[in-house]
Amino acid sequence: MTLLGFTVFVIVYVLEGKLKLFGLRLNLSETDINNLHLALNENRWLFIGVVTLYMLLVNTIEELIYRYIPYKIIVLKLRKPYWMCGILTSMVFAFVHNLFGLTGLPIPQFLLGLVLWWVIKRGYLSALTVHLSYNLPIILTLFLSK
């Protein structure tokens, strides 16, 4: 399987998994996935655009779900311990990332979750920027390998 094929597979698999969390389902046939693969294979900038848009959407949603909302509601409104909430949300963040194809212990994702939890005190956009910066090498790797 090529890197592009793997990327399309991961995008569809992860997006479908994230949508299932909200009770939604993508109904993509194998033909749809093959057409997406062909279109992305033929146009480098379309490929980069799709991956970048995907990363922006996913990171924006993740920061809202795993950091911003828990911080605003649990820590600021309910006055629960800051680091206890951070550890719990980081564990959930790591667990969910492990559901979508990672193997072994998701220690890097847990540590990233803790760093992002620390950054969320400085604001939502700060945490989103750090998260995107963490994922930027992935986008660059896909761009350079194509």
N, C-alpha and C positions, 0 to 999 in steps of 0.2 A: 504494500500500500504506500502510495506516495505521501509526502508531507501535506500536499493539498487535499488529497483524499481523506487523510487522517483529520485534517482541520475541519473539513465539511462535516465529517462524522461527529467530531467533538462538538461543533457548534449546534448541530441538530440534536444530538444526544443531551447536551447540557441544557439547551433552551427548552427542549421538551420536558426534561426533568424539572426545571425551574417552574415551567408553566403548570405542571402537575401539582406542585405545591399549592397553587392557587385554584385548583380544580379545573384548569383549562387543559386542552390537548391539541397538539399539532397533528393534523391528519395528512402527513406527507407520504406519498407513495414512493416506491423505489425509483420510479421514473422521475418524479419531482426532484429527488435528491441527486440523481444522475444529471439532470438538466442543470441544477445548481452547480454541480461539480464542473461540468463542461463550460458553463458561462464564466465561472471564476478562473478556470484554467486558461481560457482564451484572453482574459483581460486582467492584467496585473493590477491596475488601479481599482477595478471593481472588487477584486479580491481584497486589497488593502482596505478599501472603503467598508466592505462588509465586516471584516474582522475588527476594524476600528469602531464602527458603529455598535457592533456586538459588545465589545469591551466597554464602551461608554455606557450602554444601557445596563449591562450586568453590574458594572461597578457602581453605578448610580443607585440601582435597586438594592444591592448588597449593603451599601453604606447607610441607606435609609433603614433597612430591616435590622441589621446587626449592630449598628452603632447609634445613629441619630435618634430614632424613636425610643430605644431602650434608655439612652442617656437622658432625653427630655422627660420621659414619663417615669421610669423607675428611679433614676438617681435624683433628678431635680424636683419632680412633683411629689413622688412618694418618699423621698429622702432615704433611700436604701443605700447601703455601702457601695461606694464608687468601684473599688477594685473587685469586690465580690461579683457585682453585675458584669464587670469587664471580663472576668475569668469565665463566667457562665456563657456570655455571648460569644466569646472567642472559642470556647469548646463547641458550641453549636455551629459556628462559622466553619471550624475545621471539620466537624463531623459531616456537614452538608457537602463540603468540597470532596470529602472522601467517598461520598455516595456516588459521585459522578466520574468514577474511573481511576482515582488515585489508589495506590496500594500502600500497605504499611501504615505506620502511624503518621497522622497528618500534623507532625510537629511544626514544620515551617508555616503552615496555614494558621496554627494556633498562635505562634509567635507573631505572625503578621497581624492577626486579630488583636493581640494585646497592644502592639504598637499603634494600630489604628484607633484602638480604644483610648489610648493616651492622647492621640492627636485630636480626637473628636472634641475635647475640651476647648480647643482653639477654633472650632467651627466645622460645620459640615463640609464646606469647600476645601478646607485644609486636609481633612481625612480623605476626601475624594481624590484630591491631587496626589497624596501619598500613595493611595491605592492604584491610581492610574500609572504613577511612576514605577511602582513595583511591577506592573504588567507590561510596561513599555518594552522591555527586552523581548517579550514574547512577540509583540507586533513587529519589532525590528528583525527578529529571527525569521519570521514568516516572510517578511519583505525581501530580505537578503537571500533567502534560500530559494525563492521563486525564479 
